[in-house]
Amino acid sequence: MRQYQKADDICRIKKRREYSKGTLHKKMASIMHYMQRIKEGRLKQLISELLWMYGYVRRYWLLIGFYVEGVKFSVSMGKNLL
């Protein structure tokens, strides 16, 4: 019986090693994918779009708030008022 337990333990250890190799490879592939995106300029594009959104919201914050409150009111009334 002890031999079978050792064999089961060895199988579990092998499976754990194979799993960890697979997950490590996937994580590295994911990191490399994001690094490639940054090199392509996606990060700069994202930052520029976020800055544009910030400026837009800063300029029209009152109207955005009014629209959100209008939507909340119409949802609470159960009718499509907008």
C-alpha positions as CSV (number, residue, x, y, z in Angstrom):
1,M,0.0,0.0,0.0
2,R,2.8,2.4,0.7
3,Q,4.2,1.9,-2.8
4,Y,1.0,3.0,-4.3
5,Q,1.0,6.1,-2.2
6,K,4.5,6.9,-3.4
7,A,3.4,6.4,-7.0
8,D,0.4,8.6,-6.6
9,D,2.6,11.3,-5.0
10,I,5.0,11.1,-7.9
11,C,2.2,11.5,-10.4
12,R,0.8,14.5,-8.5
13,I,4.3,16.1,-8.5
14,K,4.7,15.6,-12.2
15,K,1.3,17.0,-12.9
16,R,2.0,20.0,-10.7
17,R,5.3,20.6,-12.6
18,E,3.6,20.3,-16.0
19,Y,0.8,22.7,-14.9
20,S,3.3,25.2,-13.6
21,K,5.3,25.1,-16.8
22,G,2.1,25.7,-18.8
23,T,0.9,28.6,-16.7
24,L,4.3,30.2,-16.7
25,H,4.4,30.0,-20.4
26,K,0.9,31.6,-20.7
27,K,1.9,34.4,-18.3
28,M,5.1,35.2,-20.2
29,A,3.1,35.2,-23.4
30,S,0.6,37.6,-21.9
31,I,3.4,39.9,-20.6
32,M,5.1,39.8,-24.0
33,H,1.8,40.7,-25.7
34,Y,1.3,43.7,-23.6
35,M,5.0,44.8,-24.0
36,Q,4.5,44.6,-27.8
37,R,1.4,46.7,-27.5
38,I,3.3,49.4,-25.6
39,K,6.0,49.4,-28.2
40,E,3.4,49.9,-30.9
41,G,2.3,53.1,-29.2
42,R,-1.0,51.9,-27.7
43,L,-0.1,53.3,-24.3
44,K,0.5,56.7,-25.6
45,Q,-2.7,56.5,-27.6
46,L,-4.6,55.5,-24.4
47,I,-3.1,58.3,-22.4
48,S,-4.0,60.9,-25.0
49,E,-7.6,59.6,-25.2
50,L,-7.9,59.7,-21.4
51,L,-6.6,63.3,-21.4
52,W,-9.2,64.2,-24.0
53,M,-11.9,62.6,-21.9
54,Y,-10.8,64.4,-18.8
55,G,-10.9,67.7,-20.7
56,Y,-14.3,66.9,-22.1
57,V,-15.8,65.9,-18.7
58,R,-14.2,68.9,-17.0
59,R,-15.8,71.2,-19.6
60,Y,-19.3,69.6,-19.6
61,W,-19.5,68.1,-16.1
62,L,-22.7,70.0,-15.3
63,L,-24.5,68.7,-18.4
64,I,-23.3,65.2,-17.8
65,G,-24.6,65.2,-14.3
66,F,-27.9,66.6,-15.4
67,Y,-28.2,63.8,-18.1
68,V,-27.3,61.1,-15.5
69,E,-29.9,62.4,-13.1
70,G,-32.5,62.5,-15.9
71,V,-31.8,58.9,-16.7
72,K,-32.0,57.9,-13.1
73,F,-35.4,59.7,-12.8
74,S,-36.8,58.1,-15.9
75,V,-35.7,54.6,-14.8
76,S,-37.2,55.1,-11.4
77,M,-40.5,56.2,-13.0
78,G,-40.5,53.2,-15.3
79,K,-41.0,55.3,-18.4
80,N,-38.7,56.3,-21.2
81,L,-38.8,60.1,-20.8
82,L,-35.6,60.9,-22.6
